[in-house]
Amino acid sequence: MTGHSYRYGVEAGLSRSVAAVSVLFAVNWATIPFSGDRPPPGVTAVAVAFVALCLHLAVRGARVRLNGADALAAVAFAVVAHPVLVLAGGSPYVLIGQRCMLTVPAVLLATGFLPPAVGRAACLAALGAQLGTSWPADGPAAAAEGSWPPLATAVAATVLAPLMRAAGDGADRSERAAAAARAEAARAAARREAHRDFQGMLHDEVSAALRAISQPGIAADRVREAARGAVAAIAGARTPGGEEGRTDLAALVRALVPPPGIRAGIVADALAPVPYEAATAAIGAAREALRNVADHARARTVRVHLTARELGTGFVLCVTDDGAGFVREELRESSVGVRRSMMQRMEAVGGHAEVLSTPGRGTAVRLEWPAPAEGERQQDRAPDLPGRAGAAAAKPARPVPLKVRQMNAAIGDVRRPLAAVCLPFLLVMGVIAVIHTRHVPGALWVTAWYAVLAAMTVALLLRARNGIGRGAAWAACAFAVGGALGSFLVLPLAGLADYTSWPIGAVTPLLTLLVIVRPAWEALTAMALEQAGLVLIVFTGPPIADTFGGTVALTLPALSAPALGVFMGLAIGRTVARLGGVTVRANADRAAALAGEAVRAARAALHRRRLADLGEEVLPFLDATATGRRSPQDPEVRDTARLLGYAVRDEIHIPGVLDLPARDLLSAARTAGCVVTIQSDADDPHPPALLRLLLTTALGTGPTPTELVLSVTASADTVDAALVVLPGDRRRADALREAVAGLSAVVEDAAESTWVEARVRTA
């Protein structure tokens, strides 16, 4: 990642929430010197100093620069400012809610940016300064009641800050694990792709060269050319994935070698360079098409034409001949040349291969590759992770909103920090509701309204992990705002000076929740409607102060109550969601880089393993033939080529199964006259242990059979193997029974044959 992590997103969210609160408090305290009667100089000095402190914290918080020094400064200011206000006679000029504002930044910063023990001591000092100075002036009940906002803030921050940081660290660890899982999935995909490439190379180059050497009557120059091509293909397979970027496909097409004795025309239009993988697939398929022309078509001419697609992206490569042709429907599904060397090569790179033929009118092979868009290219390369197909097939659930997904990614389950923010305020506000409505005539319905509001808030909080629906959010906002404004039908407007106006702030937990998990404009609109309604009620109702400035000074703290939570939630939610999105993208880039490296490593590992044994025999033989040290006219050379050709075809049909001892047994059996047939309907590697066990047991026990047939059928989660050995032999049957004991297998023996049916689960 480029300098960001989930932990950084959490720190930014905490810092910017402090910045938002500081701006709000600065606006509130900036009105005190203008609130009617001129306050004493001590009160004005505290107001000016607190506004300056709030602006300082706002700037540093917005820049994510807050630290322990800022926390100590805020705590020291709160400890000093509260006694100064009392000594200066500030009670008539500073409301209880404004005095709370001196303490809230201190407890927020202390819990968020100081070590736990120091932070708790600092919080107690700030809270003690407020409570101790309010007690003599306002009485114990009012002093305790006035301390609840900073106390609830301290509780929420004490839970929230470490929880968010721990969740951020956990999210970082989870993302690293996810990157490792994606890399492993990429390695698995690369192994499958490398297997297909290797199968194509064995069939197109190695097997064809050995077949040419083993057959008499083929010109020596053509045999050596085939051997040189096979040697080059094996050498290239030893270091797969080394070519990167794009390739001039037209140059590769012009370099194709046409079949000997057949007139050829090769035309390659100038094209923009294409990805190496697409060029390699197209050239391999074209070579197979030319080889089929030489071996089967009985053609006089062949034409190769490369051109751009009509849409201008990608290419079309056609190989046409005037040979005998064939009936397309009669082409065997198991045809390795067409199925693996042409169709699967092109499909593996997002292309398409089509074979058109009519008896007596020749054959046309059309290879098409459409260049994908950049976004599609990245998507196509993403490996399928386990469970993705099943998830896609399941009944779709209501999609989780992007904002909530990003927050869940950044801090884990979003409900945990939301509970830390909302529940303390809900609890304390419930106590205040009971205190201030029990003696007010007709106010019982307000208490009931709050009980329903609290229940709605908790219910929405429980649904926050998967997102909250628009209808539920809007209904809750309407209920909250309507009840808060309607409470002034029974509660006095003069209560704005204390907590008698508590319903205005009671909506704070709900709006804080919604501004975090829903589009911010919804909660901001609800808050604006509540505040506009309150202003309308204040200025159209009975006077609550002697002057306009006094009315504003009394109203602002009430307006700030919901704004405090909403702005904090807005800063935390937007910052964490944005940083979560940035971090997810950065980790995706990192995972893509790891996956790309894993692809190259997996290809190289598979090719090295597959070539280790085969190369010991095949490569030296082909190299000696290509350089003329061995003559294809020598019968012994042709016999060796025939046996090695069998080994290569065995490797094509059951890849990775035969080790050197198993190949030696098969070669000895074939040399002794045994007809060995190996059939498989799958391209992916089979579990090697079972197949190797059946072959080595059947050929290593008893006399050499006259015929051996191994058939392999694979499904999504099983591999079925059927082995038939002619004639039957009791010792061989007993050895096979012992070998497959404990497996899902059946062994039968008769005079005519011994046969085995076995099944192995692969998933």
C-alpha positions in Angstrom: 0.0 0.0 0.0 1.1 3.5 -0.7 1.4 5.0 2.8 -2.2 4.3 3.9 -3.6 1.6 6.1 -6.9 0.9 7.8 -5.2 2.2 11.1 -4.5 5.5 9.4 -8.1 5.8 8.3 -9.2 5.3 11.9 -6.7 8.0 13.1 -8.0 10.4 10.5 -11.6 9.8 11.4 -10.9 10.5 15.1 -8.9 13.6 14.3 -11.5 15.1 11.9 -14.3 14.4 14.3 -12.5 16.5 16.9 -12.0 19.2 14.2 -15.7 19.3 13.5 -16.7 19.5 17.2 -14.1 22.3 17.7 -15.6 24.4 14.9 -19.0 24.0 16.4 -17.9 25.0 19.9 -15.9 28.0 18.5 -19.1 29.3 16.9 -21.0 28.9 20.2 -18.5 30.6 22.4 -17.9 33.4 19.9 -21.4 34.8 20.7 -20.9 35.2 24.4 -19.3 38.7 24.3 -22.3 39.8 22.3 -25.1 38.2 24.2 -26.7 41.3 25.7 -25.2 42.5 28.9 -21.4 42.9 28.6 -19.8 39.9 30.4 -17.0 40.5 32.9 -13.5 40.7 31.5 -12.6 37.2 32.9 -15.5 35.6 31.0 -14.6 37.4 27.8 -10.9 36.3 28.2 -12.0 32.7 28.7 -14.3 32.9 25.6 -11.5 34.4 23.4 -9.0 31.8 24.6 -11.4 28.9 24.1 -12.3 30.0 20.6 -8.6 30.2 19.7 -8.0 26.8 21.2 -10.9 25.4 19.2 -9.6 26.9 16.0 -6.2 25.5 16.7 -7.7 22.0 17.3 -9.8 22.3 14.1 -6.8 23.0 11.9 -4.7 20.3 13.4 -7.5 17.8 13.3 -8.4 18.5 9.7 -4.7 17.9 8.8 -4.6 14.7 11.0 -1.8 16.2 13.2 -3.4 15.9 16.6 -1.3 14.2 19.3 -0.8 13.9 23.0 0.4 17.5 23.4 -2.9 18.8 22.1 -4.7 16.6 24.5 -2.7 17.9 27.5 -3.3 21.5 26.3 -7.1 20.9 26.1 -7.2 19.3 29.6 -5.1 22.0 31.1 -7.4 24.7 29.6 -10.5 22.9 31.0 -9.0 22.6 34.5 -8.1 26.3 34.5 -11.1 27.8 32.6 -13.8 26.4 34.9 -12.5 28.0 38.1 -11.8 31.3 36.2 -15.5 31.4 35.1 -16.7 30.9 38.7 -14.3 33.5 40.1 -15.3 36.0 37.3 -19.0 35.5 38.0 -19.7 33.9 34.7 -22.8 31.8 35.7 -25.3 34.4 34.4 -23.5 34.7 31.1 -22.4 31.1 30.3 -25.1 28.4 30.0 -24.7 24.9 31.4 -24.4 23.5 27.8 -21.6 26.0 27.0 -19.7 25.0 30.1 -19.9 21.4 29.0 -18.2 22.5 25.7 -15.0 23.4 27.7 -14.8 19.8 28.9 -15.8 17.8 25.8 -12.6 18.5 23.7 -10.5 17.6 26.7 -12.0 14.2 27.3 -12.2 13.4 23.5 -8.5 14.2 23.1 -7.4 12.5 26.4 -9.1 9.2 25.6 -8.1 9.3 21.9 -4.5 10.4 22.0 -3.0 9.7 25.5 -1.9 6.4 27.0 -4.9 4.7 28.7 -3.8 5.4 32.3 -2.8 9.0 31.6 -6.0 9.5 29.6 -8.3 8.3 32.4 -6.5 10.6 34.9 -6.8 13.6 32.5 -10.5 12.9 31.9 -11.1 12.8 35.7 -9.3 16.1 36.1 -11.3 17.8 33.4 -14.6 16.4 34.6 -13.7 17.1 38.2 -13.0 20.7 37.4 -16.5 21.1 35.8 -18.3 19.3 38.5 -16.4 21.0 41.4 -17.1 24.5 40.1 -20.7 23.9 39.1 -21.6 22.3 42.5 -21.6 25.5 44.6 -23.2 27.6 41.9 -25.9 25.4 40.5 -26.4 22.8 43.2 -25.5 19.1 43.2 -28.3 17.9 41.0 -27.8 20.5 38.3 -24.0 20.0 38.5 -24.3 16.3 38.0 -26.8 16.7 35.3 -24.6 19.2 33.5 -21.7 16.8 33.6 -23.4 14.1 31.6 -22.5 15.2 28.1 -18.7 15.2 28.7 -19.1 12.0 30.8 -21.0 10.2 28.0 -18.5 11.5 25.5 -15.6 10.1 27.7 -17.3 6.7 27.9 -18.0 6.6 24.2 -14.5 7.7 23.3 -12.9 5.3 25.8 -14.7 2.4 24.1 -14.6 3.8 20.6 -11.0 4.8 20.1 -9.3 1.5 21.0 -12.0 -0.5 19.4 -11.6 1.4 16.1 -7.8 1.1 16.3 -8.0 -2.6 17.0 -10.5 -3.1 14.3 -8.2 -1.2 11.9 -5.3 -3.4 12.8 -7.5 -6.4 12.4 -8.7 -5.2 9.0 -5.1 -4.8 7.9 -4.3 -8.3 8.9 -7.4 -9.6 7.2 -6.5 -7.8 4.0 -3.0 -9.3 4.0 -4.6 -12.7 4.5 -7.0 -12.0 1.6 -4.1 -10.9 -0.6 -2.4 -14.2 0.2 -5.6 -16.1 -0.6 -5.9 -14.3 -3.9 -2.2 -15.1 -4.7 -2.8 -18.7 -3.9 -5.9 -18.7 -6.2 -3.8 -17.1 -8.9 -1.2 -19.8 -8.4 -3.8 -22.5 -8.9 -5.2 -20.8 -12.0 -1.7 -20.5 -13.3 -1.0 -24.2 -12.7 -4.1 -25.0 -14.8 -3.1 -22.6 -17.5 0.4 -23.8 -17.6 -0.8 -27.4 -17.8 -2.8 -26.5 -20.9 0.1 -24.8 -22.4 2.4 -27.7 -21.7 -0.1 -30.2 -23.2 -0.3 -28.1 -26.3 3.5 -28.0 -26.6 3.8 -31.8 -26.1 1.2 -32.4 -28.8 2.2 -29.7 -31.3 5.9 -29.9 -31.2 7.3 -32.9 -29.3 4.9 -35.6 -30.3 4.8 -34.5 -33.9 8.6 -34.5 -34.1 8.9 -38.0 -32.6 6.2 -39.2 -35.0 8.1 -37.8 -37.9 11.4 -39.5 -36.8 9.7 -42.8 -36.3 8.0 -43.0 -39.7 10.1 -44.1 -42.7 10.0 -42.2 -45.9 10.0 -38.6 -44.5 12.7 -36.3 -45.9 15.6 -35.9 -43.5 15.4 -32.1 -43.8 11.8 -32.1 -42.6 12.6 -34.5 -39.8 15.5 -32.3 -38.6 13.3 -29.1 -38.8 10.6 -30.8 -36.7 13.2 -31.9 -34.2 14.7 -28.4 -34.0 11.2 -26.9 -33.4 10.6 -29.4 -30.6 13.9 -28.6 -28.9 13.1 -24.9 -29.1 9.7 -25.5 -27.6 11.0 -27.5 -24.7 13.7 -24.9 -24.1 11.0 -22.2 -24.1 8.9 -24.2 -21.7 11.7 -24.3 -19.2 11.3 -20.5 -18.6 7.6 -19.7 -19.1 6.3 -16.3 -18.5 9.5 -14.5 -19.2 8.0 -12.6 -22.1 6.0 -9.6 -21.1 4.3 -6.7 -22.8 3.2 -6.9 -26.5 4.5 -8.7 -29.6 4.5 -8.0 -33.3 2.2 -10.8 -34.4 2.5 -10.0 -38.1 6.3 -10.7 -37.9 5.6 -14.1 -36.3 3.0 -15.0 -38.9 5.5 -14.1 -41.8 8.0 -16.4 -40.1 5.7 -19.5 -40.2 7.2 -22.4 -42.1 4.7 -23.9 -44.6 4.4 -27.6 -45.1 7.0 -29.0 -47.6 5.8 -29.7 -51.1 2.7 -27.5 -50.7 2.5 -24.0 -52.3 1.9 -21.5 -49.6 0.9 -17.8 -49.5 1.4 -15.9 -46.3 -0.1 -12.4 -46.0 0.1 -10.5 -42.7 -1.3 -7.0 -42.5 0.4 -4.5 -40.3 -1.2 -4.6 -36.8 -0.7 -2.9 -33.5 1.4 -5.1 -31.2 -0.8 -7.6 -29.3 -0.3 -9.2 -25.9 2.3 -11.9 -25.8 -0.2 -14.5 -24.6 -2.6 -13.9 -27.4 0.2 -14.0 -30.0 1.6 -17.2 -28.6 -1.8 -18.9 -28.6 -2.5 -17.8 -32.2 0.9 -18.9 -33.6 0.6 -22.3 -31.8 -2.9 -22.9 -33.2 -1.7 -21.8 -36.7 1.2 -24.2 -36.6 -1.2 -27.0 -35.6 -3.4 -26.1 -38.6 -0.4 -26.2 -40.9 0.7 -29.5 -39.5 -2.8 -30.9 -40.1 -2.5 -29.7 -43.7 0.7 -31.6 -44.2 -0.5 -34.8 -42.4 -4.2 -35.1 -43.4 -5.4 -32.7 -46.0 -3.7 -33.9 -49.2 -3.7 -30.3 -50.2 -1.8 -28.5 -53.1 -2.0 -25.0 -51.7 -2.4 -23.4 -48.3 -3.0 -19.7 -47.5 -2.3 -17.9 -44.3 -3.9 -14.4 -43.8 -3.6 -12.1 -40.8 -5.8 -9.1 -40.7 -7.4 -6.7 -38.1 -11.0 -7.4 -36.9 -13.7 -5.3 -38.5 -14.2 -3.4 -35.3 -10.6 -2.4 -35.3 -9.5 -4.2 -32.1 -7.8 -7.6 -32.1 -7.1 -9.7 -35.1 -8.3 -12.6 -37.3 -5.8 -15.2 -38.5 -7.1 -17.6 -41.2 -5.4 -20.8 -42.5 -7.2 -22.3 -45.5 -6.3 -25.2 -47.8 -7.7 -26.8 -50.9 -7.4 -30.4 -49.6 -9.8 -33.3 -49.1 -11.7 -31.7 -46.3 -13.9 -33.6 -43.9 -17.4 -33.7 -42.3 -17.2 -31.3 -39.4 -19.8 -33.3 -37.4 -17.5 -36.4 -37.6 -14.6 -34.6 -35.9 -13.9 -36.6 -32.8 -14.5 -34.7 -29.5 -11.3 -36.2 -28.2 -9.2 -34.8 -31.1 -6.3 -33.4 -29.3 -5.1 -31.2 -32.1 -8.3 -29.4 -32.6 -9.6 -29.4 -29.1 -6.4 -28.6 -27.2 -4.0 -27.0 -29.7 -6.5 -24.7 -31.4 -9.7 -24.2 -29.5 -8.4 -24.2 -26.0 -5.4 -22.1 -26.8 -7.6 -19.3 -28.2 -10.2 -19.7 -25.5 -7.6 -19.4 -22.8 -6.7 -15.9 -24.0 -10.3 -14.8 -24.6 -10.3 -15.7 -28.3 -12.2 -18.1 -30.4 -11.2 -20.8 -32.9 -13.5 -22.1 -35.6 -12.9 -25.0 -38.0 -14.9 -25.1 -41.3 -14.6 -27.9 -43.7 -16.5 -29.6 -46.6 -15.5 -32.9 -48.1 -13.7 -32.2 -51.4 -13.5 -28.5 -50.9 -10.8 -28.0 -48.3 -10.7 -26.7 -44.7 -10.6 -23.2 -43.2 -9.4 -22.5 -39.7 -10.3 -19.1 -38.3 -8.6 -17.8 -35.2 -10.1 -14.6 -33.8 -9.0 -12.6 -30.8 -11.0 -9.4 -29.8 -8.9 -7.1 -27.7 -10.8 -6.6 -24.4 -11.3 -3.2 -22.8 -9.0 -2.4 -19.9 -11.6 -3.0 -17.2 -12.6 -6.3 -18.8 -9.0 -7.4 -19.0 -8.5 -6.9 -15.3 -11.7 -8.7 -14.5 -10.9 -11.6 -16.8 -7.5 -12.1 -15.1 -9.0 -12.3 -11.6 -9.0 -15.9 -10.4 -12.2 -17.5 -9.2 -12.1 -17.9 -5.5 -13.7 -20.9 -3.8 -17.4 -20.3 -3.2 -17.8 -17.6 -5.9 -19.9 -19.7 -8.2 -22.1 -20.9 -5.4 -22.6 -17.4 -4.1 -23.6 -16.2 -7.6 -26.1 -19.0 -8.0 -27.7 -18.3 -4.6 -30.8 -16.1 -4.3 -29.5 -12.5 -4.4 -29.8 -10.6 -1.1 -30.4 -6.9 -0.7 -27.1 -5.3 -1.7 -25.1 -3.7 1.1 -24.6 0.0 0.3 -21.1 0.9 -0.8 -20.5 3.3 2.1 -21.4 0.5 4.6 -19.2 -2.0 2.8 -16.2 0.4 2.9 -16.8 1.0 6.6 -17.1 -2.7 7.4 -13.9 -3.3 5.5 -12.1 -0.5 7.4 -13.3 -1.1 11.0 -14.9 -4.6 11.0 -18.5 -4.8 12.1 -19.7 -1.2 12.0 -22.3 -1.8 14.7 -19.6 -2.1 17.5 -18.3 1.5 17.3 -21.8 2.8 16.6 -23.0 1.2 19.8 -20.2 2.8 21.7 -21.2 6.2 20.3 -25.0 5.9 20.6 -25.8 3.8 23.7 -24.3 6.0 26.4 -26.2 9.0 25.1 -29.4 7.0 24.9 -29.1 5.8 28.4 -28.2 9.2 30.0 -30.9 11.0 27.9 -33.5 8.5 29.2 -32.6 9.5 32.8 -32.8 13.2 32.0 -36.2 12.6 30.2 -37.6 11.1 33.4 -36.2 13.9 35.6 -37.6 16.8 33.5 -41.0 15.4 32.5 -42.3 13.7 35.7 -43.5 17.0 37.2 -44.7 18.7 33.9 -48.4 18.3 33.4 -49.3 16.5 30.1 -45.6 15.6 29.4 -46.0 11.8 29.8 -46.4 11.4 26.1 -43.0 13.0 25.6 -41.4 10.3 27.8 -43.2 7.6 25.8 -42.1 9.3 22.6 -38.5 9.1 23.7 -38.9 5.4 24.7 -40.1 4.6 21.2 -37.3 6.7 19.7 -34.7 4.9 21.7 -36.1 1.5 20.6 -36.1 2.6 17.0 -32.5 3.8 17.3 -31.4 0.4 18.7 -33.3 -1.5 16.1 -31.7 0.5 13.3 -28.2 0.1 14.9 -28.6 -3.7 14.8 -29.4 -3.5 11.1 -26.5 -1.2 10.3 -24.0 -3.9 9.3 -26.0 -4.7 6.2 -27.3 -1.2 5.6 -30.5 0.6 6.7 -33.3 1.0 4.1 -34.4 4.5 3.0 -38.0 4.1 4.1 -36.9 3.1 7.7 -34.5 5.9 7.9 -36.9 8.6 6.7 -39.7 7.3 8.9 -37.4 7.4 11.9 -36.3 11.0 11.1 -39.8 12.2 10.7 -40.8 10.6 14.0 -37.8 12.1 15.8 -38.0 15.6 14.5 -41.8 15.8 14.9 -41.7 14.6 18.5 -38.8 16.9 19.4 -40.5 20.0 18.0 -43.9 18.9 19.3 -42.6 18.6 22.9 -42.7 22.4 23.2 -46.4 22.2 23.3 -46.0 21.1 26.9 -42.4 22.1 27.7 -41.5 25.7 28.3 -39.3 27.5 25.8 -37.4 29.1 28.7 -36.0 25.6 29.2 -33.5 26.2 26.4 -31.3 27.7 29.2 -31.0 24.2 30.9 -31.9 20.6 30.1 -35.7 21.1 30.2 -35.4 21.3 26.4 -33.8 17.9 26.3 -36.0 16.5 23.4 -34.0 18.7 21.0 -30.8 16.8 21.8 -32.6 13.5 22.2 -32.5 13.0 18.4 -28.7 13.1 18.4 -28.0 9.3 18.7 -30.4 8.5 15.8 -29.1 11.3 13.5 -25.5 10.3 14.3 -26.2 6.7 13.4 -27.9 7.7 10.1 -25.2 10.2 9.1 -22.6 7.4 9.4 -24.4 4.6 7.5 -26.8 6.4 5.2 -26.2 9.2 2.7 -25.2 12.2 4.8 -27.8 14.5 3.3 -30.6 12.6 4.9 -29.5 13.2 8.5 -28.3 16.7 7.7 -31.7 17.5 6.2 -33.5 16.1 9.3 -31.2 18.2 11.6 -31.8 21.3 9.5 -35.5 20.8 9.7 -35.4 20.4 13.4 -33.2 23.5 13.9 -35.3 25.6 11.5 -38.4 24.5 13.4 -36.8 25.4 16.7 -35.8 28.9 15.4 -39.3 29.4 14.2 -40.8 28.5 17.5 -38.3 30.7 19.4 -38.8 33.8 17.4 -42.6 33.4 17.1 -43.2 32.4 20.7 -43.0 34.1 24.0 -39.7 36.0 24.5 -37.0 34.0 26.3 -34.5 36.9 26.6 -34.5 40.7 26.8 -32.5 41.2 23.7 -32.0 39.6 20.3 -28.4 38.7 21.2 -29.5 37.1 24.4 -32.1 35.0 22.5 -29.4 33.9 20.0 -27.0 33.0 22.9 -29.7 30.9 24.6 -30.7 29.2 21.3 -27.3 28.3 20.0 -26.4 25.6 22.7 -29.7 23.9 22.0 -29.0 23.9 18.3 -25.5 22.6 19.0 -26.8 19.5 20.9 -27.8 17.5 17.8 -25.1 19.1 15.6 -22.4 17.9 17.9 -23.2 14.2 17.3 -24.1 14.7 13.6 -20.9 16.5 12.8 -18.8 14.0 14.7 -20.5 11.2 13.0 -20.2 12.8 9.6 -16.4 13.3 10.0 -15.8 9.8 11.3 -18.1 8.1 8.7 -16.9 10.0 5.6 -13.2 9.8 6.6 -13.2 6.1 7.4 -15.3 5.2 4.4 -13.1 7.3 2.1 -9.8 5.9 3.6 -11.3 2.4 3.6 -12.0 2.8 -0.2 -8.5 4.1 -0.8 -6.9 1.3 1.2 -9.0 -1.4 -0.5 -7.9 -0.2 -3.9 -4.3 0.0 -2.7 -4.5 -3.5 -1.4 -6.1 -4.7 -4.6 -3.2 -3.3 -6.5 -0.8 -5.0 -4.2 -2.7 -8.3 -4.4 -2.6 -8.0 -8.2 1.1 -7.6 -8.1 1.5 -10.6 -5.8 -0.9 -12.6 -8.0 1.1 -11.8 -11.1 4.3 -12.9 -9.4 2.6 -16.0 -8.2 1.4 -16.8 -11.7 4.9 -16.7 -13.1 6.3 -18.8 -10.2 3.6 -21.4 -10.5 4.1 -21.8 -14.3 7.8 -22.1 -13.9 7.4 -24.7 -11.1 4.9 -26.8 -13.0 7.0 -26.8 -16.2 10.2 -27.6 -14.4 8.5 -30.6 -12.6 6.9 -31.9 -15.8 10.1 -31.6 -17.8 12.5 -33.0 -15.2 12.0 -36.7 -16.1 10.8 -36.2 -19.7 13.6 -33.9 -20.6 16.2 -36.5 -19.5 15.2 -38.8 -22.3 13.4 -36.8 -25.0 15.4 -33.6 -25.2 18.9 -35.2 -25.7 17.3 -37.5 -28.4 15.6 -34.7 -30.2 18.8 -32.5 -30.0 20.9 -35.3 -31.4 18.5 -35.8 -34.3 18.2 -32.0 -35.0 22.0 -31.6 -35.2 22.5 -34.7 -37.3 24.3 -36.8 -34.7 21.5 -39.4 -35.1 20.1 -40.3 -38.4 16.3 -40.8 -38.8 17.1 -43.5 -41.4 18.5 -45.7 -38.6 15.9 -48.3 -37.6 17.1 -48.2 -34.0 16.6 -44.4 -34.0 13.1 -44.9 -35.3 12.3 -47.5 -32.7 13.5 -45.2 -29.9 11.4 -42.3 -31.4 8.3 -44.6 -31.5 8.7 -45.5 -27.8 9.4 -41.9 -26.7 6.4 -40.9 -28.8 4.3 -43.3 -26.8 5.6 -41.8 -23.6 4.8 -38.3 -24.7 1.3 -39.3 -25.7 0.8 -41.0 -22.4 1.9 -37.7 -20.7 -0.7 -35.8 -22.8 -3.5 -38.1 -21.8 -2.6 -38.6 -18.1 -0.4 -35.6 -17.3 1.9 -35.8 -14.3 1.1 -39.4 -13.6 4.0 -41.3 -15.0 7.4 -41.1 -13.4 10.5 -42.6 -14.8 10.0 -46.2 -13.4 6.4 -46.2 -14.7 7.5 -45.1 -18.1 10.1 -47.8 -18.1 7.5 -50.4 -17.4 5.3 -49.2 -20.2 8.2 -49.1 -22.6 9.2 -52.6 -21.7 5.7 -53.9 -22.1 5.3 -52.3 -25.5 8.7 -53.6 -26.6 7.5 -57.1 -25.6 4.4 -56.7 -27.9 1.8 -55.4 -25.4 -0.7 -53.0 -27.0 -1.2 -50.2 -24.5 -4.1 -47.8 -24.9 -4.6 -44.9 -22.5 -7.7 -42.8 -22.9 -8.8 -39.7 -20.9 -11.7 -37.2 -21.3 -10.2 -34.5 -19.2 -7.5 -31.9 -19.7 -6.7 -31.1 -16.1 -4.1 -33.2 -14.2 -5.5 -36.3 -12.6 -4.7 -37.4 -9.1 -1.5 -39.3 -10.0 -1.3 -41.8 -7.1 -4.2 -44.0 -8.1 -3.4 -44.2 -11.8 0.3 -44.8 -11.3 -0.6 -47.5 -8.7 -2.9 -49.3 -11.2 -0.3 -49.2 -14.1 2.7 -50.2 -12.1 0.9 -53.0 -10.3 -0.6 -54.4 -13.5 2.6 -54.3 -15.4 4.9 -55.3 -12.6 3.1 -58.5 -11.6 2.9 -61.7 -13.6 3.7 -62.2 -17.3 3.6 -59.3 -19.8 0.0 -59.0 -21.0 -1.0 -58.8 -24.6 -3.1 -55.7 -24.2 -3.7 -53.1 -21.5 -6.4 -50.4 -21.6 -6.7 -47.6 -19.1 -9.7 -45.2 -19.3 -10.1 -42.2 -17.1 -13.3 -40.2 -16.7 -13.4 -37.1 -14.6 -16.4 -35.2 -13.2 -16.6 -32.1 -11.0 -15.6 -34.0 -7.8 -14.6 -37.5 -8.8 -12.2 -39.4 -11.0 -13.2 -42.8 -12.3 -10.5 -45.1 -13.6 -11.1 -48.4 -15.5 -8.2 -50.8 -16.2 -8.6 -53.8 -18.4 -5.7 -56.3 -18.8 -5.7 -59.2 -21.3 -5.5 -62.1 -20.6 -6.6 -62.6 -17.0 -4.1 -63.6 -14.4 -4.8 -64.6 -10.8 -1.6 -63.2 -9.3 -2.1 -59.9 -11.1 -5.7 -59.7 -9.8 -4.6 -60.5 -6.2 -1.9 -57.8 -6.4 -4.4 -55.3 -7.7 -6.9 -56.1 -5.0 -4.2 -55.6 -2.4 -3.2 -52.3 -4.0 -6.7 -50.8 -4.0 -7.7 -52.1 -0.6 -9.4 -49.3 1.3 -10.4 -47.5 -1.8 -13.8 -47.4 -3.6 -12.8 -50.1 -6.1 -13.8 -53.4 -7.6 -11.4 -56.0 -9.0 -12.6 -59.0 -11.1 -10.6 -61.7 -12.8 -11.4 -64.3 -15.5 -9.5 -66.3 -18.0 -10.1 -63.6 -20.7 -9.2 -60.5 -18.7 -8.6 -58.8 -15.4 -10.4 -55.5 -14.8 -10.5 -52.9 -12.2 -13.0 -50.1 -11.6 -11.9 -47.4 -9.0 -13.2 -44.0 -8.0 -11.4 -41.3 -6.1 -13.0 -38.1 -4.9 -11.1 -34.9 -5.8 -13.2 -32.4 -3.8 
